[in-house]
Amino acid sequence: MSAHMRQIVAASLLPRAIAADAKWQAAAQSMSSLMHRVMSATPSSARQEPAQWPQASAHASQAEIQD
């Protein structure tokens, strides 16, 4: 059984208020693991270029506001 499935099973045993948080945590952990696998399989140059887009967009927005 995967760690993700163990978290889901354990979450089902908790009171409802705690179970919802535990399920969100399990989903976040799963997404984080997937991101790490994708990043490790992607060349660093391919990761850096998209990471710069939000910064460029923010600079452009800032320039429009200042004009």
Number of C-alpha atoms within 10 A of each C-alpha: 5 7 11 15 11 12 16 18 13 13 20 15 10 12 9 11 8 12 17 14 12 18 18 13 16 19 15 12 15 14 12 12 12 12 12 12 11 12 13 11 9 11 10 10 9 10 13 10 9 10 11 11 11 10 11 11 11 12 12 12 11 11 10 9 8 7 5
